[in-house]
């Protein structure tokens, strides 16, 4: 069986995504490799397909215990003999998995790193093991994100099965992290398959945060009834935003580490199984989330790094359909991240410098009036096409515009002058009010209402002035220092130099809301399920069938069919099994199990049964 034949039979696709085939051929030939593909790029197929071709047992090390059972179910849907071994499975299921493994029936085995490091499994599987795949391999690196200490010990375990090829896979890795992964997992002259990190189906937007609840609600309402994730910086914020959305009639629940384990599990299961539209969460709602039909991710606060943002925003649009990622930025978020990092007693000077660099990078991404797709791509070491308009971010859609060089310099001087005249003894809010000409008793007592900078930017409005202050902080012309619990805004030496016309500055400003709304409606026309009203009705009936099948199997709906497959069925309206076989995402096993029910729905009849055969 060729890789193409296995792909068509098991997964219902006629061609590979970029670098998939090359990684599969390397694994089959016994060569170690590093695979870096963006979310939705098909990493799992790189190790599943060699198992489907009968090349020997494939071991997958994954930290996603909450997701392993779903991954096993998806592999079985493709016809693979798959099992998982981790701390959450029952003794009965563990025993059954051991028996299948001992009898040589298992083709694909998922294990947690903790379970592998116990040591007994390797002796049992060594003779049959052809490939050891380490998923989420960025967890091995101190310089990436989601670092897991146990990942540092995987190389010693893999050294006990030297004949097996090694494959490390991740969605996000800078060149430094890639080098660290190869070293820590002791990959032997590895082939490197580095996909482009850009996700063209995602629309990236970054705006100054002015009304957090209102801005979040605006995004959620734009995607009524669709799945989305709202990330907040603290548990309190996650609870508050969840309560606000529920009060607005949105199907929403909070998720964070402060909730009981049973409640977290219920929220996660409801979201993945499409019984819940929105989750308002801290980063505790992490890598184990694999709902393919997430149509938007909102960061109500700024994440800790570009790596975190790429990983978290990447949970949108995993099915390849258009999705939206919105980041609401305030410089105070970076101050809080910095404060929390300093509380770590084990923080080394080297790690502290790395954190500071990461905060500067995510701040620059959030405020620079530069194509967001370009900034993300270049951060991960990939060039971006020279065309100036990606058509899929707030900058290229005209929702954020860049001030001219002279306008930016003059505006920056006004903001910097106000901070300088305030003497570094007040916070950002005070300086903003000074620029807007809003005098309170304290300002009058200080005599600042008589300064030349008083009210000098009152025509710009509060949102713009606050945004410019944040942009100058990110670019190093202003800094936030702390006096006790009070953050103070001060001009830096670089800021003073800019006031003397030394150096350059770049500033952006949000476009008028009416213009932005027009752009959004045009950008989102393609994200809705298929064209005609009849197609949309059929799509919803196919989704209902999928939910019933998934409920009976006890698996998430995406395991049965992705939205993209249902959209194709609703558009093509196949009438025979042969015609259905031509739809992407329907392999032989799914055709056999669900084909008749799908055709009945397409014909307009209620399926006689939705039980899988």
Secondary structure, DSSP 8 states (H G I E B T S, - for coil): --HHHHHHHHH--SS--TTHHHHHHHHHTT--EEEE--TTS-HHHHHHHHHHTT-SEEEEE-S-HHHHHHHHHHHHHTT--EEEESTTS-HHHHHHHHHHHHTT--SEEEE-HHHHHTSHHHHHHTTTEEEEEESSGGGG-TTSSS--GGGGGHHHHHGGGTTSEEEEEES---HHHHHHHHHHTT-SS-EEEE-----TTEEEEEEE-S-HHHHHHHHHHHTTTSEEEEE-SSHHHHHHHHHHHHHTT--EEEE-TTS-HHHHHHHHHHHHTTS-SEEEE-TTS-TT---TTEEEEEESS--S-HHHHHHHHTTS-TTSS-EEEEEEE-HHHHHHHHHHHHT-TT--HHHHHHHHHHHHHHHHHHH-SS-HHHHHHHHTT----S-S--SSBTTTTTSEEE--HHHHHHHHHHHHHHHHHTTT-S-HHHHHHHHHT---HHHHHHTGGGSTTTTTTTTT-HHHHHHHHHHHHHTTSEEEEEETTEEEEEE-HHHHHHHTT-S----EEE--HHHHHHHHHHHTGGGSS-SSHHHHHHHHHHHHHHHHHHHHHTS-HHHH--HHHHHHHHHH---SHHHHHTSTT--HHHHHHHHHHHHHHHHTS--S-----
